[in-house]
Amino acid sequence: MNSTKVIKVAAILSILVLLIVIVVFGKPFFVPLAFAGLLSMLLLPMAKWLQSKGIHRTLAILLSMLTLVAFLALLIFFVNWELSSIVDDASKLEQRVTQQYHQARQFMARKFHVSAERQQEIIEEQQSSSFSTAIALFSGVGPFVANLLLVFVYIFLFMYFRSRIKGFIVRLVPLEQRNNALATIHQAQKVAQQYLTGLSLMIASLWVMYSIGFSIAGVKNAILFAIICGLLEIVPFVGNLTGTALTVAMTLIQGGTTNQVIGVVVTYGLVQFIQTYLLEPLVVGAEVRINPLATIVGLAAGELLWGIPGMILAIPLMGIARIICDHVPVLQPYAYLMGQEKKKGPDWKKKLRKAGEKVKGLFQKR
């Protein structure tokens, strides 16, 4: 009996190691596929709505994809527009950076007794490292564009052959389990759509709030930093802190005052409060229901396996995995480990609907 248990545990560990090896070495194949799958779920409601209006299936899919492309193009336009103003002030920024650089060297020599020669050696080492990083970055532009095109091809194919993919998944399970398989597919699709749609609305709301807060604080290029802080929200916990730290650093480099830095920090605190207690329950919802421990572990594992793309994909993929585990009796303990109880908070949609009905009734009485 003991030997049987040992063999079973060894088999499970072997399968787990094999899956990790496949996921790591298959990153160039799996990452575009995962992004395409999630984005196709995001665009699917729009394509179905266009089809309900009598538009051909192929044209409806293409129009929904063009909407995504137009949004990305508009976003790139705004970022480029804000960056152009930073480039115009490049000479002033260079003077400030040089001044702060000399002040930092003097501080290091005075407080930590690091000689100027040793500081120069460290700087040269960092410059060499930065140069190699820049070369790696530029060499990765070509594969990035190729992967981006591949993602759009996958999106079209996933949406066009969605019925056949669903039928394939259903045919993998026994006949008596097919209703359960269909329910799992529909629930996983619903969770992914709700998470991605809510996250998109969340990012748009953060853009508005950060833009207003940074503008009031007097931060230069407030829209650019608002866009960066909003986009980094796709990486939970880490993204918002990184965006705020970058904004504070650039504010100081651009000659910002202490009051401006305080304004950035206060804006971050207010936005996080509104996001946590208003936007997340109202916009994102709690359908993913991944507890903080599983979230941190998932982010760490995603970064270890796939880098930054893994951190971006971790939460929605874990939400889908939790749904699958919840519908498979053998895997239900893992769903319980990852999930958390659904909070019974106020139903904002019902409250808004009731408020709208009251306002409508008042106008009708008049």
VENZI-V22678 format. One line per field, one symbol per residue. phi: phi as a letter, one per 40 degrees, with the letter a starting at -180 (. if undefined). burial: + if it has 24 or more other C-alpha atoms within 12 Angstrom, else -. A space follows every 50 residues. Layout:
BEGIN
phi=???
burial=???
END
This chain:
BEGIN
phi=.cccccccccccccccccccccccccddccccccccccccccccdccccc cccgccdccccccccccccccccccccccccccccccccccccccccccc cccccccccccbfccccccccccccccccccccccccccccccccccccc ccccdcccccbcccccccccccbcdcbccccccccccccccccccccccc ccccccdccccccccccgccfcccccccccccccbdgccccccccccccc ccccgccccccccccccdcccccccccbccccbcgbccfbcdcccccccc cccccbgcdccccdcccccccccccccbdcccdccccccacccccccccc cccccccccccccccc
burial=--------------------------++-+++++++++++++++++++-- ------+--++++++--+-----------------+-------------- ----+-----------------------------------------+--+ ++++++++++-+------------------++-++-++++++++++++++ ++++++++++++++--++++++++++++++++++++---++-++--++-+ ++++++---++++++-++--++--+---+++++++++++++--++--+++ ++--++--+++++++++++++++++++-------++-++----------- ----------------
END
